[in-house]
Amino acid sequence: MEQSFQHHIQGDLPVVVDFFADWCSPCKAMLPVLNNVKQVVGESATILKMNIKKNSFYAKQFSIESIPTVIIFKKGKIIWRKSGIASVGEIIQQLAPL
């Protein structure tokens, strides 16, 4: 997982990462949002879900203090982040210039 994650976030395509936990109700609300984003952006962006319990290293690395937190990466840099439920429109707006 680690090499794959690093490979994705270092790539040329923008990567939307949803940091979540299985027990988190607001996190569950992000699933249809991310599905809709994927339908709109298609192959022009990658969407990943990162369970903070199974991947605590990344939760610490990116200072995830509340969930859900969505971070958009491009070429290894954080382009945008939001804690709480993000809307389809917010995510699309951030991806559009990328």
C-alpha positions as CSV (number, residue, x, y, z in Angstrom):
1,M,0.0,0.0,0.0
2,E,2.8,2.4,1.0
3,Q,4.6,2.3,-2.4
4,S,1.3,2.5,-4.3
5,F,0.1,5.5,-2.2
6,Q,3.4,7.4,-2.6
7,H,3.4,6.5,-6.4
8,H,-0.1,8.0,-6.8
9,I,0.5,11.2,-4.9
10,Q,3.8,11.9,-6.6
11,G,2.2,11.4,-10.1
12,D,1.1,13.9,-12.7
13,L,-2.6,13.3,-12.1
14,P,-4.3,15.0,-9.2
15,V,-5.2,12.6,-6.4
16,V,-8.2,13.0,-4.1
17,V,-7.6,11.2,-0.8
18,D,-10.4,10.7,1.6
19,F,-9.1,10.0,5.1
20,F,-11.8,8.1,7.0
21,A,-12.7,5.6,9.7
22,D,-15.3,2.8,9.4
23,W,-17.2,4.0,12.5
24,C,-17.5,7.6,11.3
25,S,-21.0,8.5,10.1
26,P,-20.0,11.7,8.3
27,C,-17.3,9.6,6.6
28,K,-19.9,7.4,5.1
29,A,-21.6,10.4,3.6
30,M,-18.5,11.1,1.6
31,L,-18.9,7.8,-0.4
32,P,-21.6,9.2,-2.8
33,V,-19.8,12.5,-3.0
34,L,-16.6,10.7,-4.2
35,N,-18.5,8.5,-6.6
36,N,-20.1,11.6,-8.2
37,V,-16.7,13.3,-8.4
38,K,-15.3,10.2,-10.2
39,Q,-18.2,10.2,-12.6
40,V,-17.5,13.9,-13.5
41,V,-13.7,13.8,-13.7
42,G,-13.3,10.2,-15.0
43,E,-9.7,9.2,-15.6
44,S,-8.3,12.8,-15.2
45,A,-8.0,12.3,-11.4
46,T,-7.5,9.4,-9.0
47,I,-9.6,9.0,-5.9
48,L,-8.3,7.0,-2.9
49,K,-9.9,6.2,0.4
50,M,-7.4,6.0,3.3
51,N,-8.6,4.3,6.5
52,I,-6.8,6.1,9.3
53,K,-6.8,3.1,11.6
54,K,-5.2,0.8,9.1
55,N,-2.9,3.6,7.9
56,S,-2.1,5.6,11.0
57,F,1.3,6.5,9.6
58,Y,-0.3,8.6,6.9
59,A,-2.8,10.1,9.3
60,K,0.1,11.3,11.4
61,Q,2.2,12.4,8.4
62,F,-0.6,14.6,7.1
63,S,-1.8,15.8,10.6
64,I,-5.3,14.3,10.2
65,E,-7.1,15.6,13.4
66,S,-10.7,15.2,12.3
67,I,-12.4,13.0,9.8
68,P,-13.5,13.0,7.2
69,T,-10.6,15.0,5.8
70,V,-10.1,15.3,2.0
71,I,-6.7,16.2,0.6
72,I,-5.9,16.8,-3.1
73,F,-2.3,16.1,-4.1
74,K,-0.5,16.8,-7.3
75,K,3.1,15.9,-7.9
76,G,3.6,15.2,-4.2
77,K,2.3,18.6,-3.1
78,I,-0.9,19.3,-1.1
79,I,-3.1,21.4,-3.4
80,W,-6.2,21.6,-1.2
81,R,-7.5,20.1,2.0
82,K,-10.8,20.2,3.9
83,S,-11.9,18.6,7.2
84,G,-15.6,17.7,7.3
85,I,-17.9,16.7,4.5
86,A,-16.8,18.2,1.2
87,S,-19.3,18.7,-1.6
88,V,-19.0,17.5,-5.1
89,G,-18.8,21.1,-6.3
90,E,-16.0,22.0,-3.9
91,I,-13.9,19.1,-5.0
92,I,-14.6,19.6,-8.7
93,Q,-13.8,23.3,-8.4
94,Q,-10.4,22.4,-6.9
95,L,-9.7,19.8,-9.6
96,A,-10.8,22.0,-12.6
97,P,-7.5,24.0,-12.9
98,L,-5.4,20.9,-12.4
